[in-house]
Amino acid sequence: MAIVVRIDVELARRKMSVGEFAEKVGLTPANVAVLKNGRAKAVRFSTLDAMCRVLGCQPGDLLEWVESEETAERLL
């Protein structure tokens, strides 16, 4: 997947546990793990809003586009 979720970086910066983050955002720790591990196929804007509110950050701090080999090959 070309979109990488950087929740772990923001949690580490704030010394916040996954459990604490999940509780404050209103997600289960399992769903946070799905996001962190890149297995999520979508994120609701309301969830992204809650994550940014809890972490005091912008969506771009949590999401990063990384060009995959497959994408690069299609562009050539």
All heavy atoms as a GROMACS GRO file, in nm:
protein
  582
    1MET      N    1   0.084  -0.118   0.000
    1MET     CA    2   0.000   0.000   0.000
    1MET      C    3   0.088   0.124   0.000
    1MET      O    4   0.191   0.128   0.065
    1MET     CB    5  -0.092  -0.001   0.121
    1MET     CG    6  -0.181   0.120   0.127
    1MET     SD    7  -0.287   0.126   0.269
    1MET     CE    8  -0.413   0.013   0.218
    2ALA      N    9   0.048   0.227  -0.068
    2ALA     CA   10   0.128   0.348  -0.083
    2ALA      C   11   0.105   0.448   0.030
    2ALA      O   12   0.182   0.541   0.046
    2ALA     CB   13   0.098   0.414  -0.216
    3ILE      N   14   0.001   0.431   0.110
    3ILE     CA   15  -0.024   0.520   0.224
    3ILE      C   16   0.025   0.451   0.350
    3ILE      O   17  -0.017   0.340   0.381
    3ILE     CB   18  -0.174   0.554   0.238
    3ILE    CG1   19  -0.229   0.620   0.112
    3ILE    CG2   20  -0.198   0.642   0.362
    3ILE    CD1   21  -0.170   0.756   0.082
    4VAL      N   22   0.114   0.518   0.423
    4VAL     CA   23   0.170   0.463   0.546
    4VAL      C   24   0.114   0.542   0.663
    4VAL      O   25   0.112   0.665   0.660
    4VAL     CB   26   0.324   0.473   0.544
    4VAL    CG1   27   0.384   0.420   0.673
    4VAL    CG2   28   0.381   0.398   0.424
    5VAL      N   29   0.066   0.471   0.764
    5VAL     CA   30   0.011   0.535   0.884
    5VAL      C   31   0.123   0.544   0.987
    5VAL      O   32   0.187   0.444   1.020
    5VAL     CB   33  -0.108   0.455   0.940
    5VAL    CG1   34  -0.166   0.523   1.063
    5VAL    CG2   35  -0.216   0.438   0.833
    6ARG      N   36   0.148   0.664   1.037
    6ARG     CA   37   0.259   0.691   1.128
    6ARG      C   38   0.212   0.717   1.272
    6ARG      O   39   0.268   0.801   1.342
    6ARG     CB   40   0.338   0.813   1.079
    6ARG     CG   41   0.392   0.799   0.940
    6ARG     CD   42   0.519   0.720   0.944
    6ARG     NE   43   0.578   0.717   0.810
    6ARG     CZ   44   0.658   0.622   0.770
    6ARG    NH1   45   0.689   0.523   0.851
    6ARG    NH2   46   0.709   0.624   0.649
    7ILE      N   47   0.112   0.645   1.315
    7ILE     CA   48   0.061   0.663   1.452
    7ILE      C   49   0.170   0.633   1.554
    7ILE      O   50   0.184   0.704   1.653
    7ILE     CB   51  -0.062   0.573   1.478
    7ILE    CG1   52  -0.179   0.617   1.392
    7ILE    CG2   53  -0.101   0.576   1.626
    7ILE    CD1   54  -0.298   0.524   1.399
    8ASP      N   55   0.249   0.530   1.529
    8ASP     CA   56   0.351   0.489   1.626
    8ASP      C   57   0.451   0.601   1.652
    8ASP      O   58   0.495   0.621   1.765
    8ASP     CB   59   0.422   0.362   1.581
    8ASP     CG   60   0.476   0.368   1.440
    8ASP    OD1   61   0.436   0.457   1.362
    8ASP    OD2   62   0.557   0.281   1.405
    9VAL      N   63   0.486   0.678   1.550
    9VAL     CA   64   0.580   0.789   1.566
    9VAL      C   65   0.520   0.895   1.657
    9VAL      O   66   0.586   0.944   1.750
    9VAL     CB   67   0.616   0.851   1.428
    9VAL    CG1   68   0.699   0.977   1.445
    9VAL    CG2   69   0.686   0.749   1.340
   10GLU      N   70   0.394   0.930   1.632
   10GLU     CA   71   0.329   1.034   1.713
   10GLU      C   72   0.306   0.987   1.856
   10GLU      O   73   0.318   1.064   1.950
   10GLU     CB   74   0.198   1.078   1.648
   10GLU     CG   75   0.216   1.144   1.512
   10GLU     CD   76   0.304   1.267   1.515
   10GLU    OE1   77   0.295   1.347   1.612
   10GLU    OE2   78   0.384   1.285   1.421
   11LEU      N   79   0.273   0.859   1.874
   11LEU     CA   80   0.256   0.805   2.010
   11LEU      C   81   0.388   0.809   2.085
   11LEU      O   82   0.392   0.844   2.204
   11LEU     CB   83   0.201   0.662   2.006
   11LEU     CG   84   0.056   0.647   1.960
   11LEU    CD1   85   0.019   0.499   1.954
   11LEU    CD2   86  -0.038   0.722   2.050
   12ALA      N   87   0.496   0.772   2.019
   12ALA     CA   88   0.628   0.772   2.083
   12ALA      C   89   0.668   0.914   2.124
   12ALA      O   90   0.723   0.934   2.233
   12ALA     CB   91   0.731   0.711   1.990
   13ARG      N   92   0.641   1.011   2.039
   13ARG     CA   93   0.675   1.150   2.070
   13ARG      C   94   0.604   1.198   2.196
   13ARG      O   95   0.657   1.282   2.270
   13ARG     CB   96   0.637   1.242   1.955
   13ARG     CG   97   0.729   1.235   1.838
   13ARG     CD   98   0.690   1.335   1.733
   13ARG     NE   99   0.781   1.324   1.620
   13ARG     CZ  100   0.756   1.371   1.500
   13ARG    NH1  101   0.644   1.435   1.476
   13ARG    NH2  102   0.843   1.357   1.402
   14ARG      N  103   0.486   1.146   2.219
   14ARG     CA  104   0.406   1.190   2.333
   14ARG      C  105   0.412   1.092   2.450
   14ARG      O  106   0.346   1.111   2.551
   14ARG     CB  107   0.260   1.209   2.290
   14ARG     CG  108   0.246   1.330   2.199
   14ARG     CD  109   0.124   1.319   2.112
   14ARG     NE  110   0.111   1.433   2.023
   14ARG     CZ  111   0.180   1.448   1.909
   14ARG    NH1  112   0.267   1.357   1.870
   14ARG    NH2  113   0.163   1.554   1.833
   15LYS      N  114   0.491   0.986   2.432
   15LYS     CA  115   0.502   0.881   2.536
   15LYS      C  116   0.364   0.833   2.578
   15LYS      O  117   0.333   0.819   2.696
   15LYS     CB  118   0.582   0.932   2.654
   15LYS     CG  119   0.726   0.962   2.620
   15LYS     CD  120   0.802   1.009   2.741
   15LYS     CE  121   0.949   1.024   2.717
   15LYS     NZ  122   0.992   1.126   2.627
   16MET      N  123   0.278   0.807   2.477
   16MET     CA  124   0.141   0.763   2.500
   16MET      C  125   0.129   0.616   2.458
   16MET      O  126   0.178   0.578   2.353
   16MET     CB  127   0.043   0.849   2.419
   16MET     CG  128  -0.103   0.818   2.446
   16MET     SD  129  -0.217   0.919   2.345
   16MET     CE  130  -0.187   1.082   2.409
   17SER      N  131   0.064   0.536   2.540
   17SER     CA  132   0.044   0.395   2.507
   17SER      C  133  -0.069   0.378   2.406
   17SER      O  134  -0.156   0.465   2.393
   17SER     CB  135   0.013   0.315   2.633
   17SER     OG  136  -0.118   0.346   2.679
   18VAL      N  137  -0.067   0.265   2.339
   18VAL     CA  138  -0.174   0.234   2.244
   18VAL      C  139  -0.308   0.227   2.317
   18VAL      O  140  -0.409   0.276   2.268
   18VAL     CB  141  -0.145   0.102   2.170
   18VAL    CG1  142  -0.266   0.055   2.091
   18VAL    CG2  143  -0.025   0.119   2.078
   19GLY      N  144  -0.309   0.168   2.436
   19GLY     CA  145  -0.433   0.157   2.513
   19GLY      C  146  -0.490   0.292   2.550
   19GLY      O  147  -0.611   0.315   2.537
   20GLU      N  148  -0.405   0.382   2.596
   20GLU     CA  149  -0.449   0.517   2.632
   20GLU      C  150  -0.501   0.591   2.509
   20GLU      O  151  -0.606   0.654   2.513
   20GLU     CB  152  -0.332   0.594   2.694
   20GLU     CG  153  -0.365   0.734   2.735
   20GLU     CD  154  -0.245   0.811   2.788
   20GLU    OE1  155  -0.134   0.754   2.796
   20GLU    OE2  156  -0.263   0.930   2.820
   21PHE      N  157  -0.427   0.581   2.398
   21PHE     CA  158  -0.467   0.645   2.273
   21PHE      C  159  -0.602   0.590   2.226
   21PHE      O  160  -0.692   0.666   2.192
   21PHE     CB  161  -0.360   0.622   2.167
   21PHE     CG  162  -0.394   0.674   2.031
   21PHE    CD1  163  -0.398   0.810   2.007
   21PHE    CD2  164  -0.421   0.587   1.926
   21PHE    CE1  165  -0.430   0.859   1.880
   21PHE    CE2  166  -0.452   0.634   1.800
   21PHE     CZ  167  -0.456   0.771   1.777
   22ALA      N  168  -0.616   0.458   2.226
   22ALA     CA  169  -0.739   0.394   2.181
   22ALA      C  170  -0.858   0.442   2.263
   22ALA      O  171  -0.964   0.475   2.208
   22ALA     CB  172  -0.726   0.242   2.190
   23GLU      N  173  -0.841   0.449   2.394
   23GLU     CA  174  -0.949   0.493   2.481
   23GLU      C  175  -0.989   0.638   2.453
   23GLU      O  176  -1.108   0.670   2.443
   23GLU     CB  177  -0.907   0.479   2.628
   23GLU     CG  178  -1.017   0.512   2.726
   23GLU     CD  179  -0.973   0.490   2.870
   23GLU    OE1  180  -0.897   0.395   2.896
   23GLU    OE2  181  -1.016   0.570   2.955
   24LYS      N  182  -0.890   0.725   2.437
   24LYS     CA  183  -0.919   0.866   2.412
   24LYS      C  184  -0.983   0.890   2.276
   24LYS      O  185  -1.064   0.980   2.261
   24LYS     CB  186  -0.790   0.949   2.425
   24LYS     CG  187  -0.743   0.963   2.567
   24LYS     CD  188  -0.618   1.049   2.575
   24LYS     CE  189  -0.578   1.069   2.720
   24LYS     NZ  190  -0.463   1.160   2.732
   25VAL      N  191  -0.944   0.808   2.176
   25VAL     CA  192  -0.999   0.825   2.041
   25VAL      C  193  -1.134   0.757   2.027
   25VAL      O  194  -1.217   0.799   1.947
   25VAL     CB  195  -0.899   0.771   1.936
   25VAL    CG1  196  -0.960   0.769   1.797
   25VAL    CG2  197  -0.772   0.854   1.935
   26GLY      N  198  -1.157   0.653   2.106
   26GLY     CA  199  -1.283   0.578   2.096
   26GLY      C  200  -1.271   0.457   2.005
   26GLY      O  201  -1.369   0.414   1.945
   27LEU      N  202  -1.150   0.403   1.994
   27LEU     CA  203  -1.126   0.282   1.916
   27LEU      C  204  -1.085   0.170   2.009
   27LEU      O  205  -1.043   0.194   2.123
   27LEU     CB  206  -1.011   0.305   1.816
   27LEU     CG  207  -1.030   0.407   1.706
   27LEU    CD1  208  -0.900   0.428   1.631
   27LEU    CD2  209  -1.140   0.363   1.611
   28THR      N  210  -1.091   0.048   1.959
   28THR     CA  211  -1.036  -0.063   2.035
   28THR      C  212  -0.886  -0.069   2.009
   28THR      O  213  -0.839  -0.026   1.902
   28THR     CB  214  -1.098  -0.198   1.994
   28THR    OG1  215  -1.060  -0.225   1.858
   28THR    CG2  216  -1.250  -0.196   2.007
   29PRO      N  217  -0.808  -0.121   2.104
   29PRO     CA  218  -0.665  -0.138   2.079
   29PRO      C  219  -0.638  -0.224   1.954
   29PRO      O  220  -0.542  -0.199   1.881
   29PRO     CB  221  -0.613  -0.206   2.205
   29PRO     CG  222  -0.707  -0.159   2.312
   29PRO     CD  223  -0.842  -0.153   2.244
   30ALA      N  224  -0.726  -0.319   1.927
   30ALA     CA  225  -0.710  -0.403   1.808
   30ALA      C  226  -0.723  -0.320   1.680
   30ALA      O  227  -0.648  -0.340   1.584
   30ALA     CB  228  -0.813  -0.516   1.808
   31ASN      N  229  -0.817  -0.225   1.678
   31ASN     CA  230  -0.833  -0.141   1.560
   31ASN      C  231  -0.717  -0.044   1.544
   31ASN      O  232  -0.678  -0.011   1.432
   31ASN     CB  233  -0.966  -0.066   1.564
   31ASN     CG  234  -1.082  -0.155   1.526
   31ASN    OD1  235  -1.064  -0.257   1.461
   31ASN    ND2  236  -1.200  -0.118   1.570
   32VAL      N  237  -0.660   0.003   1.654
   32VAL     CA  238  -0.540   0.086   1.646
   32VAL      C  239  -0.426   0.004   1.586
   32VAL      O  240  -0.351   0.053   1.502
   32VAL     CB  241  -0.502   0.145   1.783
   32VAL    CG1  242  -0.368   0.219   1.775
   32VAL    CG2  243  -0.611   0.237   1.835
   33ALA      N  244  -0.416  -0.121   1.628
   33ALA     CA  245  -0.311  -0.209   1.573
   33ALA      C  246  -0.330  -0.229   1.423
   33ALA      O  247  -0.231  -0.231   1.348
   33ALA     CB  248  -0.313  -0.344   1.646
   34VAL      N  249  -0.452  -0.242   1.377
   34VAL     CA  250  -0.480  -0.256   1.234
   34VAL      C  251  -0.430  -0.132   1.159
   34VAL      O  252  -0.367  -0.143   1.053
   34VAL     CB  253  -0.631  -0.279   1.209
   34VAL    CG1  254  -0.666  -0.263   1.062
   34VAL    CG2  255  -0.672  -0.418   1.257
   35LEU      N  256  -0.454  -0.016   1.214
   35LEU     CA  257  -0.406   0.108   1.153
   35LEU      C  258  -0.253   0.113   1.154
   35LEU      O  259  -0.190   0.143   1.053
   35LEU     CB  260  -0.462   0.230   1.226
   35LEU     CG  261  -0.608   0.262   1.204
   35LEU    CD1  262  -0.654   0.365   1.307
   35LEU    CD2  263  -0.629   0.314   1.064
   36LYS      N  264  -0.193   0.085   1.270
   36LYS     CA  265  -0.048   0.092   1.284
   36LYS      C  266   0.025  -0.006   1.191
   36LYS      O  267   0.132   0.025   1.141
   36LYS     CB  268  -0.007   0.060   1.428
   36LYS     CG  269  -0.024   0.174   1.524
   36LYS     CD  270   0.018   0.135   1.664
   36LYS     CE  271   0.158   0.078   1.664
   36LYS     NZ  272   0.208   0.045   1.797
   37ASN      N  273  -0.034  -0.122   1.171
   37ASN     CA  274   0.032  -0.227   1.093
   37ASN      C  275   0.004  -0.219   0.944
   37ASN      O  276   0.045  -0.306   0.868
   37ASN     CB  277  -0.005  -0.364   1.147
   37ASN     CG  278   0.043  -0.383   1.289
   37ASN    OD1  279   0.147  -0.332   1.327
   37ASN    ND2  280  -0.033  -0.455   1.370
   38GLY      N  281  -0.069  -0.116   0.902
   38GLY     CA  282  -0.094  -0.097   0.759
   38GLY      C  283  -0.196  -0.191   0.699
   38GLY      O  284  -0.199  -0.210   0.578
   39ARG      N  285  -0.281  -0.250   0.782
   39ARG     CA  286  -0.381  -0.343   0.731
   39ARG      C  287  -0.517  -0.278   0.707
   39ARG      O  288  -0.607  -0.340   0.652
   39ARG     CB  289  -0.396  -0.461   0.828
   39ARG     CG  290  -0.271  -0.546   0.840
   39ARG     CD  291  -0.292  -0.673   0.919
   39ARG     NE  292  -0.373  -0.655   1.038
   39ARG     CZ  293  -0.326  -0.652   1.162
   39ARG    NH1  294  -0.198  -0.664   1.185
   39ARG    NH2  295  -0.407  -0.635   1.265
   40ALA      N  296  -0.530  -0.151   0.745
   40ALA     CA  297  -0.657  -0.080   0.726
   40ALA      C  298  -0.674  -0.044   0.579
   40ALA      O  299  -0.578  -0.005   0.512
   40ALA     CB  300  -0.661   0.046   0.811
   41LYS      N  301  -0.794  -0.057   0.530
   41LYS     CA  302  -0.824  -0.021   0.391
   41LYS      C  303  -0.884   0.119   0.381
   41LYS      O  304  -0.888   0.178   0.274
   41LYS     CB  305  -0.922  -0.123   0.330
   41LYS     CG  306  -0.868  -0.264   0.324
   41LYS     CD  307  -0.750  -0.272   0.231
   41LYS     CE  308  -0.698  -0.415   0.228
   41LYS     NZ  309  -0.565  -0.423   0.173
   42ALA      N  310  -0.932   0.172   0.494
   42ALA     CA  311  -0.995   0.303   0.495
   42ALA      C  312  -0.992   0.359   0.637
   42ALA      O  313  -0.980   0.283   0.733
   42ALA     CB  314  -1.140   0.294   0.446
   43VAL      N  315  -1.004   0.491   0.647
   43VAL     CA  316  -1.015   0.558   0.776
   43VAL      C  317  -1.125   0.663   0.762
   43VAL      O  318  -1.123   0.743   0.669
   43VAL     CB  319  -0.882   0.629   0.815
   43VAL    CG1  320  -0.898   0.701   0.948
   43VAL    CG2  321  -0.768   0.530   0.822
   44ARG      N  322  -1.220   0.661   0.852
   44ARG     CA  323  -1.326   0.762   0.850
   44ARG      C  324  -1.268   0.897   0.888
   44ARG      O  325  -1.177   0.905   0.972
   44ARG     CB  326  -1.436   0.726   0.950
   44ARG     CG  327  -1.514   0.605   0.914
   44ARG     CD  328  -1.614   0.574   1.025
   44ARG     NE  329  -1.675   0.446   1.000
   44ARG     CZ  330  -1.805   0.428   0.986
   44ARG    NH1  331  -1.888   0.531   0.999
   44ARG    NH2  332  -1.853   0.310   0.961
   45PHE      N  333  -1.320   1.002   0.828
   45PHE     CA  334  -1.274   1.136   0.863
   45PHE      C  335  -1.300   1.165   1.010
   45PHE      O  336  -1.221   1.234   1.074
   45PHE     CB  337  -1.341   1.242   0.775
   45PHE     CG  338  -1.279   1.255   0.640
   45PHE    CD1  339  -1.359   1.272   0.529
   45PHE    CD2  340  -1.142   1.252   0.621
   45PHE    CE1  341  -1.304   1.286   0.403
   45PHE    CE2  342  -1.085   1.265   0.497
   45PHE     CZ  343  -1.167   1.282   0.387
   46SER      N  344  -1.409   1.113   1.065
   46SER     CA  345  -1.437   1.137   1.206
   46SER      C  346  -1.330   1.070   1.294
   46SER      O  347  -1.293   1.126   1.398
   46SER     CB  348  -1.576   1.086   1.243
   46SER     OG  349  -1.588   0.947   1.217
   47THR      N  350  -1.281   0.955   1.253
   47THR     CA  351  -1.173   0.888   1.326
   47THR      C  352  -1.044   0.965   1.312
   47THR      O  353  -0.971   0.985   1.410
   47THR     CB  354  -1.156   0.743   1.277
   47THR    OG1  355  -1.279   0.673   1.294
   47THR    CG2  356  -1.046   0.671   1.352
   48LEU      N  357  -1.013   1.009   1.191
   48LEU     CA  358  -0.893   1.088   1.168
   48LEU      C  359  -0.898   1.218   1.249
   48LEU      O  360  -0.799   1.259   1.310
   48LEU     CB  361  -0.877   1.116   1.018
   48LEU     CG  362  -0.750   1.188   0.975
   48LEU    CD1  363  -0.625   1.111   1.013
   48LEU    CD2  364  -0.754   1.210   0.823
   49ASP      N  365  -1.014   1.280   1.254
   49ASP     CA  366  -1.034   1.401   1.334
   49ASP      C  367  -1.006   1.373   1.480
   49ASP      O  368  -0.934   1.450   1.546
   49ASP     CB  369  -1.177   1.452   1.315
   49ASP     CG  370  -1.209   1.569   1.404
   49ASP    OD1  371  -1.146   1.675   1.387
   49ASP    OD2  372  -1.296   1.554   1.492
   50ALA      N  373  -1.058   1.263   1.533
   50ALA     CA  374  -1.038   1.228   1.674
   50ALA      C  375  -0.890   1.200   1.702
   50ALA      O  376  -0.837   1.241   1.806
   50ALA     CB  377  -1.124   1.108   1.712
   51MET      N  378  -0.823   1.130   1.611
   51MET     CA  379  -0.682   1.100   1.629
   51MET      C  380  -0.600   1.229   1.633
   51MET      O  381  -0.511   1.244   1.717
   51MET     CB  382  -0.631   1.007   1.519
   51MET     CG  383  -0.690   0.868   1.527
   51MET     SD  384  -0.614   0.745   1.417
   51MET     CE  385  -0.638   0.817   1.257
   52CYS      N  386  -0.628   1.321   1.542
   52CYS     CA  387  -0.556   1.450   1.538
   52CYS      C  388  -0.584   1.532   1.663
   52CYS      O  389  -0.495   1.596   1.718
   52CYS     CB  390  -0.593   1.527   1.413
   52CYS     SG  391  -0.526   1.455   1.262
   53ARG      N  392  -0.710   1.530   1.709
   53ARG     CA  393  -0.747   1.604   1.830
   53ARG      C  394  -0.670   1.552   1.951
   53ARG      O  395  -0.612   1.628   2.028
   53ARG     CB  396  -0.898   1.594   1.854
   53ARG     CG  397  -0.947   1.668   1.977
   53ARG     CD  398  -1.099   1.657   1.994
   53ARG     NE  399  -1.158   1.531   1.953
   53ARG     CZ  400  -1.155   1.417   2.023
   53ARG    NH1  401  -1.094   1.414   2.141
   53ARG    NH2  402  -1.212   1.308   1.978
   54VAL      N  403  -0.668   1.420   1.967
   54VAL     CA  404  -0.600   1.357   2.082
   54VAL      C  405  -0.450   1.382   2.077
   54VAL      O  406  -0.387   1.409   2.179
   54VAL     CB  407  -0.631   1.206   2.087
   54VAL    CG1  408  -0.540   1.133   2.183
   54VAL    CG2  409  -0.777   1.183   2.124
   55LEU      N  410  -0.391   1.374   1.958
   55LEU     CA  411  -0.246   1.388   1.945
   55LEU      C  412  -0.201   1.532   1.923
   55LEU      O  413  -0.082   1.562   1.927
   55LEU     CB  414  -0.195   1.299   1.831
   55LEU     CG  415  -0.211   1.150   1.854
   55LEU    CD1  416  -0.175   1.074   1.728
   55LEU    CD2  417  -0.126   1.104   1.972
   56GLY      N  418  -0.297   1.622   1.897
   56GLY     CA  419  -0.262   1.760   1.871
   56GLY      C  420  -0.176   1.776   1.747
   56GLY      O  421  -0.075   1.844   1.748
   57CYS      N  422  -0.217   1.707   1.639
   57CYS     CA  423  -0.137   1.709   1.517
   57CYS      C  424  -0.226   1.728   1.394
   57CYS      O  425  -0.347   1.737   1.407
   57CYS     CB  426  -0.058   1.579   1.505
   57CYS     SG  427  -0.160   1.432   1.478
   58GLN      N  428  -0.166   1.732   1.279
   58GLN     CA  429  -0.235   1.745   1.151
   58GLN      C  430  -0.245   1.607   1.085
   58GLN      O  431  -0.163   1.519   1.113
   58GLN     CB  432  -0.158   1.840   1.058
   58GLN     CG  433  -0.154   1.982   1.106
   58GLN     CD  434  -0.291   2.045   1.104
   58GLN    OE1  435  -0.366   2.033   1.007
   58GLN    NE2  436  -0.328   2.111   1.214
   59PRO      N  437  -0.343   1.586   0.996
   59PRO     CA  438  -0.355   1.457   0.926
   59PRO      C  439  -0.225   1.416   0.857
   59PRO      O  440  -0.189   1.297   0.856
   59PRO     CB  441  -0.466   1.480   0.824
   59PRO     CG  442  -0.552   1.586   0.887
   59PRO     CD  443  -0.454   1.676   0.959
   60GLY      N  444  -0.151   1.512   0.803
   60GLY     CA  445  -0.024   1.481   0.736
   60GLY      C  446   0.083   1.430   0.831
   60GLY      O  447   0.181   1.370   0.787
   61ASP      N  448   0.065   1.452   0.961
   61ASP     CA  449   0.158   1.395   1.059
   61ASP      C  450   0.132   1.247   1.079
   61ASP      O  451   0.221   1.174   1.124
   61ASP     CB  452   0.146   1.467   1.193
   61ASP     CG  453   0.182   1.614   1.184
   61ASP    OD1  454   0.270   1.650   1.103
   61ASP    OD2  455   0.121   1.694   1.258
   62LEU      N  456   0.011   1.203   1.048
   62LEU     CA  457  -0.028   1.063   1.070
   62LEU      C  458  -0.024   0.979   0.942
   62LEU      O  459  -0.010   0.858   0.949
   62LEU     CB  460  -0.170   1.056   1.128
   62LEU     CG  461  -0.189   1.120   1.265
   62LEU    CD1  462  -0.335   1.116   1.303
   62LEU    CD2  463  -0.103   1.051   1.368
   63LEU      N  464  -0.042   1.044   0.828
   63LEU     CA  465  -0.049   0.972   0.701
   63LEU      C  466   0.061   1.020   0.608
   63LEU      O  467   0.084   1.140   0.594
   63LEU     CB  468  -0.185   0.995   0.635
   63LEU     CG  469  -0.308   0.959   0.717
   63LEU    CD1  470  -0.434   1.002   0.645
   63LEU    CD2  471  -0.311   0.810   0.747
   64GLU      N  472   0.127   0.925   0.543
   64GLU     CA  473   0.233   0.959   0.449
   64GLU      C  474   0.216   0.876   0.323
   64GLU      O  475   0.194   0.755   0.331
   64GLU     CB  476   0.369   0.932   0.512
   64GLU     CG  477   0.485   0.963   0.420
   64GLU     CD  478   0.619   0.930   0.483
   64GLU    OE1  479   0.623   0.880   0.596
   64GLU    OE2  480   0.720   0.954   0.416
   65TRP      N  481   0.228   0.939   0.208
   65TRP     CA  482   0.224   0.867   0.081
   65TRP      C  483   0.366   0.828   0.045
   65TRP      O  484   0.457   0.912   0.045
   65TRP     CB  485   0.164   0.952  -0.030
   65TRP     CG  486   0.162   0.880  -0.161
   65TRP    CD1  487   0.072   0.786  -0.201
   65TRP    CD2  488   0.254   0.894  -0.269
   65TRP    NE1  489   0.103   0.742  -0.327
   65TRP    CE2  490   0.215   0.806  -0.371
   65TRP    CE3  491   0.367   0.972  -0.289
   65TRP    CZ2  492   0.283   0.795  -0.491
   65TRP    CZ3  493   0.435   0.961  -0.408
   65TRP    CH2  494   0.392   0.873  -0.507
   66VAL      N  495   0.386   0.700   0.019
   66VAL     CA  496   0.517   0.648  -0.021
   66VAL      C  497   0.498   0.577  -0.153
   66VAL      O  498   0.414   0.487  -0.164
   66VAL     CB  499   0.572   0.550   0.085
   66VAL    CG1  500   0.706   0.493   0.040
   66VAL    CG2  501   0.584   0.619   0.220
   67GLU      N  502   0.575   0.618  -0.251
   67GLU     CA  503   0.563   0.556  -0.383
   67GLU      C  504   0.608   0.410  -0.376
   67GLU      O  505   0.717   0.380  -0.332
   67GLU     CB  506   0.647   0.632  -0.485
   67GLU     CG  507   0.624   0.584  -0.626
   67GLU     CD  508   0.691   0.675  -0.728
   67GLU    OE1  509   0.771   0.760  -0.690
   67GLU    OE2  510   0.660   0.658  -0.846
   68SER      N  511   0.519   0.322  -0.418
   68SER     CA  512   0.553   0.180  -0.421
   68SER      C  513   0.613   0.146  -0.557
   68SER      O  514   0.600   0.220  -0.654
   68SER     CB  515   0.427   0.095  -0.398
   68SER     OG  516   0.337   0.110  -0.505
   69GLU      N  517   0.680   0.033  -0.565
   69GLU     CA  518   0.740  -0.011  -0.691
   69GLU      C  519   0.632  -0.027  -0.797
   69GLU      O  520   0.651   0.008  -0.912
   69GLU     CB  521   0.816  -0.142  -0.672
   69GLU     CG  522   0.944  -0.127  -0.594
   69GLU     CD  523   1.017  -0.259  -0.580
   69GLU    OE1  524   1.000  -0.348  -0.666
   69GLU    OE2  525   1.092  -0.271  -0.483
   70GLU      N  526   0.517  -0.082  -0.756
   70GLU     CA  527   0.407  -0.103  -0.850
   70GLU      C  528   0.359   0.030  -0.909
   70GLU      O  529   0.337   0.041  -1.029
   70GLU     CB  530   0.291  -0.174  -0.777
   70GLU     CG  531   0.172  -0.202  -0.866
   70GLU     CD  532   0.062  -0.269  -0.787
   70GLU    OE1  533   0.087  -0.372  -0.721
   70GLU    OE2  534  -0.051  -0.216  -0.790
   71THR      N  535   0.346   0.131  -0.823
   71THR     CA  536   0.303   0.263  -0.871
   71THR      C  537   0.406   0.322  -0.966
   71THR      O  538   0.372   0.376  -1.070
   71THR     CB  539   0.281   0.359  -0.751
   71THR    OG1  540   0.186   0.301  -0.662
   71THR    CG2  541   0.231   0.493  -0.797
   72ALA      N  542   0.532   0.310  -0.931
   72ALA     CA  543   0.640   0.365  -1.014
   72ALA      C  544   0.642   0.298  -1.151
   72ALA      O  545   0.661   0.364  -1.253
   72ALA     CB  546   0.775   0.346  -0.944
   73GLU      N  547   0.620   0.168  -1.156
   73GLU     CA  548   0.620   0.094  -1.282
   73GLU      C  549   0.504   0.139  -1.372
   73GLU      O  550   0.519   0.151  -1.493
   73GLU     CB  551   0.611  -0.056  -1.257
   73GLU     CG  552   0.740  -0.112  -1.201
   73GLU     CD  553   0.730  -0.258  -1.162
   73GLU    OE1  554   0.622  -0.320  -1.186
   73GLU    OE2  555   0.825  -0.311  -1.104
   74ARG      N  556   0.387   0.166  -1.312
   74ARG     CA  557   0.272   0.211  -1.391
   74ARG      C  558   0.294   0.348  -1.449
   74ARG      O  559   0.239   0.382  -1.553
   74ARG     CB  560   0.144   0.210  -1.305
   74ARG     CG  561   0.086   0.071  -1.290
   74ARG     CD  562  -0.047   0.078  -1.223
   74ARG     NE  563  -0.020   0.098  -1.080
   74ARG     CZ  564  -0.109   0.133  -0.989
   74ARG    NH1  565  -0.232   0.156  -1.026
   74ARG    NH2  566  -0.077   0.147  -0.865
   75LEU      N  567   0.373   0.431  -1.382
   75LEU     CA  568   0.398   0.567  -1.429
   75LEU      C  569   0.499   0.571  -1.545
   75LEU      O  570   0.505   0.669  -1.618
   75LEU     CB  571   0.448   0.655  -1.316
   75LEU     CG  572   0.348   0.680  -1.203
   75LEU    CD1  573   0.414   0.757  -1.090
   75LEU    CD2  574   0.227   0.756  -1.255
   76LEU      N  575   0.576   0.466  -1.560
   76LEU     CA  576   0.677   0.464  -1.667
   76LEU      C  577   0.622   0.427  -1.800
   76LEU      O  578   0.527   0.374  -1.826
   76LEU     CB  579   0.790   0.368  -1.630
   76LEU     CG  580   0.870   0.409  -1.507
   76LEU    CD1  581   0.974   0.302  -1.475
   76LEU    CD2  582   0.940   0.542  -1.530
   0.00000   0.00000   0.00000
